[in-house]
Amino acid sequence: MAPQHLDSELKLLKDNVLELMFLVKNQLEKGQEALHDFDEELAHEIMANEKRVDSLELTIDRDCENLLALHNPVAVDLRFVMASFKINSDLERIGDHANSIAKYIVDFGRKIDDETLETMRLDEMYDTANKMVSNIFNAFITEDTGLARKVFRLDETLNQINREVSASTAELIEKDVSQTRNYLYLFSIVRKLERVGDLSKNIAEELIFYIEAKVLKHKKMKSKNGDDGNSE
C-alpha cells in the first residue's frame, strides 16, 4: 500500500483512540459528580454512554486489525498499532468500571452523607483517578512521556488509599451493622477506582513504549540527514 494511505489510516486510528480517551475521561468525571450530588439522571446518562464506549472500542479493534493485515506496518508504525490495540482494551475496561459505579449509585437509592464520603475517601480516590486519566489523555495528545510517568506515583497513592479504606470500612460496619450493604457498595466503588488506576498505569506504559521509539526514530533520521551533533 502507498505510504500516504498508511499515514491517513494511522491518523484515523489515532483520532479514534483520542475520542475514546475523551469519552472515558468524561464518564469517570461525571461519575464523581453523580455520586456527590446523588444525580440519578447523570448516572443513567453514564450507563447509556457505555454503548458508545463499546462501539468505539470495536471500531478501534477493527482499525488495528486492518492496518496489520493490509499495510504490514513496521518499526514505529507497528509499535503505535500494537500500543493502540492494548490501550483500546484498557480504556474499554475503564469505561466498564465507570458504568458499574453508575449502577451502584442508582442502586444506592439516596444521597450519601458527607461524613461517610470523607471517611471512605471517595473524593480523594476520584480526584487521583481523574488526574491519572487526564495525564494519559494529555500525554497522548502532546506525546509527553513526562506526563505519562506522573501516573506511576499517582497509582501508588491510589493503592495506599485503597489499603487504608479497607480498614475504615470494617470499622464503619462494626459501628452500624444495619448499613453493611451500603458500606460495601461504597467500598466496591473504591475498589473499582483502584482498578482504574491500574489500567491507567498500563496505558502510560504503552504510551512510553510508543513515544520513546518515535523520538528515537526522529533522532536517527536527523543523523542520517547529516546532523553529526556538532551543528549549532
Buried (B, 14 or more C-beta within 10 A) or exposed (E): EEEEEBEEBBEBBBEBBEBBBBBBBBBBBBBBEBBBEBBBEBBBBBBEBBEBBBEBBEBBBEBBEEBBEEBEBEEBBBBBBBBBBBBBBBBBBBBBBBBBBBBBBBEBEEEBEEEBBEBBBBBBBBBBBBBBBBBBBEBBEEBBBEBBBBBBEBBEBBBEBBEEBEEBBEEBBEEEEEBEEBBEBBBEBBBBBBBBBBBBBBBBBBBBBBBBBBEEBEEEEEEEEEEEEEEE
